[in-house]
Amino acid sequence: MATVETSMAKLFVCDTAREIVLTCQQIMGAYGYVAGYDMERYVRDILILPILGGSSAIQKNNIANRLNLPR
């Protein structure tokens, strides 16, 4: 099984997507918070993504355990 690669991919995608969405929200300013704009939904969705897909801490533990890295 490719558990290490899967955990690495999940961690990378969640962190990168979060960084992109929050940067876009900063660029949009107040429009990033208004419920009538898509940006508000994107921010809400991206903040829950790491929890739904397995928390980032769990993904890091999975990677460290599989690669026999010190914790």
N, C-alpha and C positions, 0 to 999 in steps of 0.2 A: 504494500500500500504506500501511497505517497502522502503520508500524514504530515511530514515536515514541510513539504512543498505547499500543501494545502494551507497549513497554518501560516506560512510565510506570505502566501498570496493574499489570504484574508487580512492579515495585519497590514501589509503594504497598501492594499486597496482601501481599507477603512481609514488609515492615516492620511493617505494622499487625497482621498475624496473629501475628508473633513477639512483639510488645509485649503483645498480649492474652494469649497462652498463658503467657508468662513471669510476667506479673502474676497470673494465676490460680494458677500454681504457687506463687508466694510466699504467696498467700492460703491455699492448702491446706497449706502448711508441709511437714512430713515426708511426708505422703501424696502429694505431688507427685513424690516420688522412688521410692516403693515400686513394684516391678514388678507387683504385683497390681491396681493402680489404672489407670484409663484415662488419667489426667493424665500419667503417666510416658511413655506412648506418644505422646501429643499433643506433649509437649516434644521427644521424640526426632524425631518427624516434622517439626515446624516448624523445627528447627535444620538439617535437610537440605534443606528446600524451596528456599531461595535457590540452592543448589548445583545441584539438579536442573533448575530453571527457568532457569538462566543466572545467574551470580553477580550480586550487587547492583552490584559495580564495573563489570561488563560492561554492565549495563543503564544505569548512569549515563553510561558512555562512549558508548553508542548514542544516548542522548538528546542529549548534548552535541554529538556529531558531526552528527546530523541537523538540529539547530537552529543549527548553526554557532556554538556557544558556546565561549569559551576554556576550555582544560583546566586 
